[in-house]
Amino acid sequence: MTGTPQTPPPASKRPRRTPAPEERKIDAERSRRLLLEAAKDEFSAKGFAGARVQDIADRAGLNKQLINYYFGGKEGLYEEISRQWLEEEEAFNDPALPLEDLVAAYLRHNLADPRGLRLSVWRALTGDIGEEESPEDLSDLRRRQAAGELGDDLDPAAMLLLFMGAVAAPIVMPQEARRIFGAEPDSPEFQERYAEQLRRVIRRLA
């Protein structure tokens, strides 16, 4: 005789596991990193005023409330990015490097990740998120001038502005770099050729 099929009892629900502190820390670090990278993309493409919190969150694939949670809002996110860029600059801005190598290091850094320089251009053009301006520290260039790396008749302030313009030119005017050199500014061919020419110019300033 065939018995009546018995309905199996409902499967017991597995209790939800609470993430360990280390797991929460890893997840928070990942979320912060994704938001920072997304913000760098958005800020450099649209400026501070033009970048929307929702677009930053969408690019990161996260809830926009996390921007407030981790950074206190859009301005806090911008400030954290600025702090990171300063740390990166300190990592290669070695006073012991010859001046020509230091300028070449700035060039390589900005060509490898042009977002910081693009954001600086946005800030200059639109007045985004004002920063207190303080006099530029020219002591390192004056020290180099005393050591013979710059001619005595050269103004360190003018030289610094000249170096900054030379480094920025391929990024803020990529079409001109492409037209003049016949190569993409982010190509190894351009970078090697342009960096070598900058080195030669700087050696002649001594």
ROROMI-815633 format. One record per residue (C-alpha): residue in three letters; z, x, y; residue number from 1. Coordinates in Angstrom, 2 decimals. Last residue first. Example, Ala and Ser with C-alpha at 12.3 -4.5 7.8 and 13.67 -1.06 7.14 Angstrom:
residu->Ser, up->7.14, east->13.67, north->-1.06, num->2
residu->Ala, up->7.80, east->12.30, north->-4.50, num->1
This chain:
residu->Ala, up->-14.42, east->73.02, north->75.99, num->206
residu->Leu, up->-16.74, east->70.10, north->76.71, num->205
residu->Arg, up->-19.46, east->71.63, north->74.55, num->204
residu->Arg, up->-17.31, east->71.14, north->71.44, num->203
residu->Ile, up->-17.06, east->67.45, north->72.33, num->202
residu->Val, up->-20.85, east->67.05, north->72.42, num->201
residu->Arg, up->-21.25, east->68.76, north->69.04, num->200
residu->Arg, up->-18.58, east->66.59, north->67.43, num->199
residu->Leu, up->-20.18, east->63.45, north->68.82, num->198
residu->Gln, up->-23.50, east->64.55, north->67.33, num->197
residu->Glu, up->-21.90, east->65.02, north->63.91, num->196
residu->Ala, up->-20.30, east->61.58, north->64.09, num->195
residu->Tyr, up->-23.65, east->59.99, north->64.99, num->194
residu->Arg, up->-25.54, east->61.58, north->62.09, num->193
residu->Glu, up->-22.87, east->60.93, north->59.47, num->192
residu->Gln, up->-22.25, east->57.36, north->60.60, num->191
residu->Phe, up->-25.92, east->56.48, north->60.89, num->190
residu->Glu, up->-26.85, east->57.67, north->57.39, num->189
residu->Pro, up->-23.66, east->56.23, north->55.86, num->188
residu->Ser, up->-24.76, east->52.77, north->57.04, num->187
residu->Asp, up->-22.48, east->50.59, north->59.19, num->186
residu->Pro, up->-24.52, east->51.17, north->62.36, num->185
residu->Glu, up->-27.74, east->50.12, north->60.56, num->184
residu->Ala, up->-30.48, east->52.70, north->60.98, num->183
residu->Gly, up->-33.47, east->53.26, north->63.27, num->182
residu->Phe, up->-31.30, east->55.40, north->65.55, num->181
residu->Ile, up->-32.23, east->53.85, north->68.90, num->180
residu->Arg, up->-32.98, east->50.30, north->67.76, num->179
residu->Arg, up->-30.08, east->50.07, north->65.32, num->178
residu->Ala, up->-27.63, east->51.54, north->67.83, num->177
residu->Glu, up->-28.96, east->49.11, north->70.42, num->176
residu->Gln, up->-28.58, east->46.13, north->68.08, num->175
residu->Pro, up->-25.07, east->47.25, north->67.14, num->174
residu->Met, up->-23.90, east->47.10, north->70.78, num->173
residu->Val, up->-20.16, east->46.30, north->70.52, num->172
residu->Ile, up->-19.77, east->48.17, north->67.23, num->171
residu->Pro, up->-22.09, east->51.14, north->67.75, num->170
residu->Ala, up->-20.76, east->51.58, north->71.33, num->169
residu->Ala, up->-17.02, east->51.48, north->70.59, num->168
residu->Val, up->-16.56, east->55.12, north->69.56, num->167
residu->Ala, up->-18.62, east->56.45, north->72.48, num->166
residu->Gly, up->-16.87, east->54.10, north->74.90, num->165
residu->Met, up->-13.42, east->55.25, north->73.77, num->164
residu->Phe, up->-14.48, east->58.88, north->74.05, num->163
residu->Leu, up->-15.77, east->58.38, north->77.60, num->162
residu->Leu, up->-12.63, east->56.51, north->78.63, num->161
residu->Leu, up->-10.55, east->59.39, north->77.30, num->160
residu->Met, up->-12.72, east->61.93, north->79.09, num->159
residu->Ala, up->-12.41, east->60.12, north->82.41, num->158
residu->Ala, up->-8.63, east->60.08, north->82.11, num->157
residu->Pro, up->-8.56, east->63.75, north->81.05, num->156
residu->Asp, up->-10.52, east->64.73, north->84.21, num->155
residu->Leu, up->-12.71, east->67.74, north->83.49, num->154
residu->Asp, up->-12.74, east->70.91, north->85.65, num->153
residu->Asp, up->-10.36, east->72.80, north->83.36, num->152
residu->Gly, up->-12.73, east->72.38, north->80.43, num->151
residu->Leu, up->-11.41, east->70.58, north->77.38, num->150
residu->Glu, up->-10.31, east->72.11, north->74.06, num->149
residu->Gly, up->-8.91, east->75.13, north->75.88, num->148
residu->Ala, up->-5.23, east->74.87, north->74.95, num->147
residu->Ala, up->-4.37, east->73.58, north->78.44, num->146
residu->Gln, up->-7.00, east->70.87, north->77.97, num->145
residu->Arg, up->-5.52, east->69.97, north->74.60, num->144
residu->Arg, up->-2.11, east->69.54, north->76.20, num->143
residu->Arg, up->-3.67, east->67.43, north->78.95, num->142
residu->Leu, up->-5.39, east->65.34, north->76.28, num->141
residu->Asp, up->-2.07, east->64.83, north->74.48, num->140
residu->Ser, up->-0.24, east->63.96, north->77.71, num->139
residu->Leu, up->-2.72, east->61.27, north->78.73, num->138
residu->Asp, up->-0.38, east->58.36, north->78.06, num->137
residu->Glu, up->-2.18, east->55.32, north->79.44, num->136
residu->Pro, up->-0.33, east->53.50, north->82.21, num->135
residu->Ser, up->1.14, east->50.18, north->81.09, num->134
residu->Glu, up->-0.58, east->46.82, north->80.92, num->133
residu->Glu, up->1.51, east->43.91, north->79.79, num->132
residu->Glu, up->-0.53, east->41.90, north->77.35, num->131
residu->Gly, up->-2.29, east->38.63, north->78.03, num->130
residu->Ile, up->-3.24, east->36.40, north->75.15, num->129
residu->Asp, up->-6.99, east->36.05, north->75.76, num->128
residu->Gly, up->-8.34, east->37.31, north->79.10, num->127
residu->Thr, up->-11.82, east->36.17, north->78.11, num->126
residu->Leu, up->-13.99, east->39.27, north->78.28, num->125
residu->Ala, up->-11.30, east->41.93, north->77.79, num->124
residu->Arg, up->-9.54, east->40.00, north->75.03, num->123
residu->Trp, up->-12.80, east->39.37, north->73.22, num->122
residu->Val, up->-13.61, east->43.10, north->73.45, num->121
residu->Ser, up->-10.20, east->43.96, north->72.02, num->120
residu->Leu, up->-10.87, east->41.49, north->69.19, num->119
residu->Arg, up->-14.12, east->43.28, north->68.41, num->118
residu->Leu, up->-12.27, east->46.59, north->68.31, num->117
residu->Gly, up->-9.73, east->45.26, north->65.83, num->116
residu->Arg, up->-12.39, east->43.66, north->63.65, num->115
residu->Pro, up->-14.55, east->46.78, north->63.32, num->114
residu->Asp, up->-13.10, east->47.81, north->59.94, num->113
residu->Ala, up->-14.95, east->50.80, north->58.44, num->112
residu->Leu, up->-16.81, east->51.41, north->61.71, num->111
residu->Asn, up->-13.52, east->51.46, north->63.60, num->110
residu->His, up->-11.84, east->53.91, north->61.24, num->109
residu->Arg, up->-14.86, east->56.20, north->61.00, num->108
residu->Leu, up->-15.19, east->56.39, north->64.79, num->107
residu->Tyr, up->-11.47, east->56.99, north->65.29, num->106
residu->Ala, up->-11.63, east->59.81, north->62.74, num->105
residu->Ala, up->-14.66, east->61.30, north->64.53, num->104
residu->Val, up->-12.66, east->61.32, north->67.77, num->103
residu->Leu, up->-9.85, east->63.17, north->65.99, num->102
residu->Asp, up->-12.24, east->65.63, north->64.37, num->101
residu->Glu, up->-13.77, east->66.58, north->67.73, num->100
residu->Leu, up->-10.32, east->66.95, north->69.28, num->99
residu->Pro, up->-9.13, east->69.37, north->66.60, num->98
residu->Leu, up->-6.47, east->67.73, north->64.45, num->97
residu->Ala, up->-2.85, east->68.79, north->65.00, num->96
residu->Pro, up->-2.15, east->65.76, north->67.18, num->95
residu->Asp, up->-2.79, east->63.53, north->64.13, num->94
residu->Asn, up->-3.98, east->60.04, north->64.97, num->93
residu->Phe, up->-4.74, east->59.17, north->61.33, num->92
residu->Ala, up->-1.63, east->57.21, north->60.26, num->91
residu->Glu, up->-0.67, east->56.33, north->63.83, num->90
residu->Glu, up->-3.83, east->54.27, north->64.13, num->89
residu->Glu, up->-2.98, east->52.29, north->61.00, num->88
residu->Glu, up->0.49, east->51.57, north->62.38, num->87
residu->Leu, up->-1.01, east->50.39, north->65.66, num->86
residu->Trp, up->-3.36, east->48.10, north->63.74, num->85
residu->Gln, up->-0.43, east->46.62, north->61.83, num->84
residu->Arg, up->1.47, east->45.86, north->65.05, num->83
residu->Ser, up->-1.58, east->44.13, north->66.53, num->82
residu->Ile, up->-1.91, east->42.01, north->63.39, num->81
residu->Glu, up->1.76, east->41.05, north->63.60, num->80
residu->Glu, up->1.32, east->40.08, north->67.25, num->79
residu->Tyr, up->-1.64, east->37.86, north->66.40, num->78
residu->Leu, up->0.33, east->36.05, north->63.69, num->77
residu->Gly, up->3.20, east->35.57, north->66.12, num->76
residu->Glu, up->0.75, east->34.06, north->68.60, num->75
residu->Lys, up->-0.60, east->31.64, north->66.00, num->74
residu->Gly, up->2.79, east->30.35, north->64.92, num->73
residu->Gly, up->6.25, east->31.57, north->63.94, num->72
residu->Phe, up->4.84, east->34.22, north->61.62, num->71
residu->Tyr, up->5.89, east->33.31, north->58.07, num->70
residu->Tyr, up->6.84, east->29.63, north->58.37, num->69
residu->Asn, up->4.57, east->28.83, north->61.30, num->68
residu->Ile, up->1.56, east->30.29, north->59.53, num->67
residu->Leu, up->2.75, east->28.68, north->56.30, num->66
residu->Gln, up->2.28, east->25.26, north->57.89, num->65
residu->Lys, up->-1.48, east->25.93, north->57.78, num->64
residu->Asn, up->-1.47, east->25.36, north->54.04, num->63
residu->Leu, up->-3.33, east->28.09, north->52.16, num->62
residu->Gly, up->-6.87, east->28.97, north->51.08, num->61
residu->Ala, up->-6.94, east->32.00, north->53.40, num->60
residu->Arg, up->-10.14, east->30.79, north->55.08, num->59
residu->Asp, up->-8.69, east->27.29, north->55.25, num->58
residu->Ala, up->-5.47, east->28.60, north->56.83, num->57
residu->Ile, up->-7.36, east->30.55, north->59.49, num->56
residu->Asp, up->-9.61, east->27.55, north->60.15, num->55
residu->Gln, up->-6.57, east->25.28, north->60.53, num->54
residu->Val, up->-4.93, east->27.69, north->62.97, num->53
residu->Arg, up->-8.03, east->27.62, north->65.14, num->52
residu->Ala, up->-9.59, east->30.77, north->66.59, num->51
residu->Gly, up->-11.24, east->30.19, north->69.97, num->50
residu->Ala, up->-8.25, east->31.17, north->72.09, num->49
residu->Phe, up->-7.56, east->34.40, north->70.19, num->48
residu->Gly, up->-11.18, east->35.50, north->70.04, num->47
residu->Lys, up->-13.88, east->33.84, north->67.96, num->46
residu->Ala, up->-15.20, east->36.37, north->65.43, num->45
residu->Ser, up->-12.45, east->38.99, north->65.76, num->44
residu->Phe, up->-9.74, east->36.33, north->65.79, num->43
residu->Glu, up->-11.17, east->34.52, north->62.75, num->42
residu->Asp, up->-11.66, east->37.59, north->60.57, num->41
residu->Lys, up->-8.32, east->39.16, north->61.52, num->40
residu->Ala, up->-6.66, east->35.78, north->60.95, num->39
residu->Ala, up->-8.08, east->35.55, north->57.42, num->38
residu->Glu, up->-6.76, east->39.02, north->56.61, num->37
residu->Leu, up->-3.33, east->38.17, north->58.00, num->36
residu->Leu, up->-3.19, east->34.84, north->56.18, num->35
residu->Leu, up->-4.13, east->36.40, north->52.85, num->34
residu->Arg, up->-1.54, east->39.16, north->53.27, num->33
residu->Arg, up->1.21, east->36.72, north->54.20, num->32
residu->Ser, up->0.41, east->34.55, north->51.20, num->31
residu->Arg, up->0.42, east->37.55, north->48.85, num->30
residu->Glu, up->3.73, east->38.80, north->50.24, num->29
residu->Ala, up->5.25, east->35.34, north->49.82, num->28
residu->Asp, up->4.02, east->35.08, north->46.22, num->27
residu->Ile, up->5.41, east->38.51, north->45.38, num->26
residu->Lys, up->8.78, east->37.63, north->46.92, num->25
residu->Arg, up->8.92, east->34.31, north->45.10, num->24
residu->Glu, up->8.23, east->36.10, north->41.82, num->23
residu->Glu, up->10.97, east->38.63, north->42.53, num->22
residu->Pro, up->13.44, east->35.84, north->43.28, num->21
residu->Ala, up->12.64, east->34.15, north->39.95, num->20
residu->Pro, up->10.61, east->30.99, north->40.07, num->19
residu->Thr, up->12.50, east->27.89, north->38.94, num->18
residu->Arg, up->11.11, east->26.65, north->35.64, num->17
residu->Arg, up->10.25, east->22.99, north->35.39, num->16
residu->Pro, up->11.76, east->21.45, north->32.28, num->15
residu->Arg, up->9.18, east->20.72, north->29.59, num->14
residu->Lys, up->8.75, east->17.01, north->29.29, num->13
residu->Ser, up->9.56, east->15.56, north->25.90, num->12
residu->Ala, up->6.59, east->14.28, north->24.06, num->11
residu->Pro, up->6.65, east->10.53, north->23.74, num->10
residu->Pro, up->7.64, east->9.38, north->20.24, num->9
residu->Pro, up->4.75, east->9.05, north->17.85, num->8
residu->Thr, up->3.57, east->5.51, north->17.24, num->7
residu->Gln, up->3.98, east->4.78, north->13.54, num->6
residu->Pro, up->0.98, east->3.63, north->11.62, num->5
residu->Thr, up->1.78, east->0.60, north->9.54, num->4
residu->Gly, up->1.98, east->1.56, north->5.88, num->3
residu->Thr, up->-0.92, east->1.35, north->3.47, num->2
residu->Met, up->0.00, east->0.00, north->0.00, num->1
